Amino acid sequence: MNIIELNNVGVTYPNGQVALEGVNATLRTGTICGLVGVNGAGKSTLFKAIMGFVKPTVGKVSIAGQEVRQALKKNLVSYVPQTEEVDWNFPVLVEDVVMMGRYGHMGFMRRPARADHQAVDNALERVDMGAYKKRQIGELSGGQRKRVFVARALAQGGQIILLDEPFTGVDIKTEESLVALFRSLAREDRLILVSTHNLGSVPNFCDDVMLINQSLLAHGPVETTFTQSNLAKAFGGILRHHQLVGADLHDDEDRRSVTVLTDDERPLVLYGEEGGQKITKHGTEE
Amino acid sequence: MELALEPFAYNYMVKAIWVSALVGGVCAFLSAYLMLKGWSLMGDALAHSIVPGVVLSYALALPFAIGAFFAGMLAALSMAIVKQRTRLREDAVIGLIFTAFFAAGLLMVSINPTAVSIQAIIFGNILAISDQDINQVVIISVVCLIVLCVKWKDLMAVFFDENHARSIGLRVTALKVLFFTLLSAACVAALQTVGAILVIAMVVTPGATAYLLTDKFDRLIVIAVLLGSVTSGVGAYASFFLDANPGGLIVTLQTLIFLSVFLFAPKYGFFKRRAAANG
């Protein structure tokens, strides 16, 4: 189902800086969509436009056929912050954080009803954090911290979950279990929109990818869109880039080559002819 | 026993005790939020900035809350403008503006000493407070308390995660403005009880103490409010026997409690942590 429509969206900040221009895209539920670009490419601006924090100077964002404001009121959009954005010393327990996801469903005194407690418990079970209900959030490990905020998004009940750099500061094993969780959430007819500059995780994680650098450079399924030529457009010369061509690898007539693209995180490995259009393998940090 | 009850025989003591306890509770409620955001010094800045407004109100025989309100707004506005128009850091801007306002206030009282004494402004005068002023303090405190009791969860959501608060449809900017309005109002009230210099303790210490005692925000508020009102009430009461300045007593009491909690708190106390570190 189409859920987010971006219609010629452009954002210019009051100081004249153009953050986004001419973005046209339609995002579907049931998918994980990666939003990829360098720092300052407009990823967070696009997030803010979808969450209604900035109003597009031109164009329009609509969510499930409605204005962003209305969609927010219906709790359609939930947001999972970056780990660094959260004050982990804040005196709240895991269950309190998840309960905050329910505030939009409560009356003005924010008194939780039985249904709210139920939703919190279900969400925590869903992310395997039921046993940690009464822990202060700072006592959790990196992956558990992420799960708590995913549970908050689930308790909120929206169909769109925005994840901001979900894998910074988590180890590879945790990353894999989080990916499995996100995949199963997407399968339940949600749209998971992930902003990341961690290229290596995109192919085995996302269904679709949007490459942006102020404007939308490419958008489509990972297999056909996440190619070296598109990435070169999105990242210019700032990535470390190693290409191992056939002659380096073996002596036969195989003309395929291995391309490794990396910034500082998990490397992206492309393998195939002409620098690799087809992604056959992803890298690990080992 | 008779001696212990003696303060209650005096009308002004009874008033001082319960008004102090009320103001102490409100300030403590706000302290639960303030210390979490690194905004503690805002309380200090506000308390000093409202002084010229208070002085002017007394000179013009207006309710002091009105003058305090306008001075506070003016100070906040000047801070915003100076911050926007220069490259100065926030702490420098706050330091610059609040001392400027405080100095203006002191200058005004010293030139026109009839209206209100410097003593009363700097050290508070809860034992000698007029009924009219008590009414203002009580109204301010009760209104603050009611608003806080209704909005404490929304404020918590905003303080914890602004983006999330916005995404569930809370009006973040309005809630922040509300918080600072409550804070300035509470500072005005506390100015009357402990004086401009010690207001900062009232809006920081109880929250900081409670923070070491619990991991749950609602419990933190309850502990802070209890600490704030009990220390304030007891401080005012004890000042009768010690013939001491109530503000000084209240804050000393709060600090003593903080110290013992800092040392002996069950989870975050100094000794507990040291024991945990030594395995």
Contacts between the chains, C-beta under 8 A, distances in Angstrom:
chain1	res1	chain2	res2	distance
A	51	B	163	7.1
A	51	B	166	6.9
A	51	B	167	5.2
A	52	B	166	7.5
A	52	B	167	7.9
A	53	B	163	7.3
A	53	B	166	6.1
A	72	B	167	6.1
A	72	B	168	7.3
A	72	B	169	5.1
A	73	B	169	5.1
A	75	B	168	6.4
A	75	B	169	7.8
A	77	B	167	5.8
A	78	B	164	7.8
A	78	B	167	6.5
A	79	B	163	5.6
A	79	B	164	5.6
A	79	B	167	4.8
A	81	B	161	6.2
A	81	B	163	6.1
A	81	B	164	7.0
A	85	B	161	7.7
A	85	B	163	7.6
A	86	B	161	6.8
A	87	B	36	7.1
A	87	B	160	7.2
A	90	B	36	6.3
A	90	B	159	7.8
A	90	B	160	5.5
A	90	B	217	7.7
A	91	B	36	7.8
A	91	B	211	6.3
A	91	B	214	6.3
A	91	B	215	5.2
A	91	B	216	6.3
A	91	B	217	5.1
A	91	B	220	5.1
A	92	B	156	7.8
A	92	B	160	6.5
A	92	B	215	7.4
A	92	B	216	7.2
A	92	B	217	5.5
A	93	B	215	6.1
A	93	B	216	5.8
A	96	B	216	6.9
A	96	B	217	6.7
A	97	B	160	7.6
A	100	B	156	7.9
A	100	B	157	5.2
A	100	B	160	6.9
A	100	B	161	7.4
A	100	B	164	6.8
A	100	B	168	7.9
A	101	B	164	7.8
A	101	B	168	7.4
A	103	B	153	7.0
A	103	B	154	7.5
A	103	B	157	5.9
A	103	B	168	5.4
A	103	B	170	7.3
A	104	B	168	3.8
A	104	B	169	5.6
A	108	B	150	7.4
A	109	B	150	6.3
A	109	B	153	7.6
A	110	B	153	4.0
A	110	B	154	6.7
A	136	B	215	3.8
A	152	B	164	7.3
A	156	B	168	6.7
